[in-house]
Amino acid sequence: MGKIKSSEELMDHISNMNSDNSVFQFSIPGKGKFTLVLQEEDKQTIKSEAEENTELERMLKESQEQYENGRGMSSEELIKSMSKKDFI
């Protein structure tokens, strides 16, 4: 466990974190012990995924058309429409 004595030192540790080095345990005198966990952002958007996958793009367009034509349902409506038999 590392001791952090300045904000610059903490920022140095944060900037060196990556998927292989994603957990850092440290203490700050007078404050306590901390565990910092890096959770990488997913940089890919739905749009970019659809552009890469023509089948996904088709499904999204079809779903959007159905919603615009009133053929969609809310999550609440979906849940109410289900019964125990649907999960057997």
N, C-alpha and C positions, 0 to 999 in steps of 0.2 A: 504494500500500500504506500503510495507516494504522499509526501507532504507538499502542499501547495502554499507558497508564501506570497504570491502576487497574482493579479489578474492576467498579466502577460504570460506567466508560467502556465496558468490554466489554459489560456488560448493556444499556446504552443502545443500542449497535449491534445486539445480538441482538433487542431488543424492536422495533426499527424494520425488521427484515427481513420480507419478504413474497414472494409468488411472482414479482414483478417485480424484486425486490432480494434475490436468494436466495444470493448468494455474497459473502463478505467475506474479503479477504486482509489480514492484519495481522501485526505483529511485536510481541513483548514483549521489551524489553531484558533481556538475560541468559538468555533462554529460547530464542528462535528465531523462525522464521517459521511462520505458521499459515494455513490456508484453512478457513473455516467455511462449510458448505453447509446451507441450510435444506431439509429434506425434509418437506413438509406432511403431516400426518396425514389419512388418509381417515376422515372423521367418520361416514360412512354404514356401518351394520352390515348384516350379511346379513339380519337380521330386518326392518330398515326397508326394505331393497331388495325383499324378498319382499312386504311390505305394499303397496309401490307397484306391484308387477308380479304380477298374479294368476297368470300362466303360470309364473313362477319359483316362486311359492309352491306351486303344484300339483306341479311337478317335485320340489321339496324334500320335500314330504309323501310323494309316491310313492317316492322314493328311500329315505326313512326307513322306510317300510312294508316295502319289499323287504329292507332290511338286517335289520330285526327278524324277518322271516320266513326268515332264513338264505339269502337269495338274493344276498348281496353277496360280494365277494372283496377280498382285501388287494391292495395295490400289487404285492407280490411275486408273488402268484398271477396277477395280470393280466399282468405282464411275462413270466412263465414260459409263459403261454398263447399268446404272440405268436411269430411267426416272421418271417423276412425277407419272405415273401410278403405279409404284412399291410401292408408299407410300399412296395409297388410300385404 
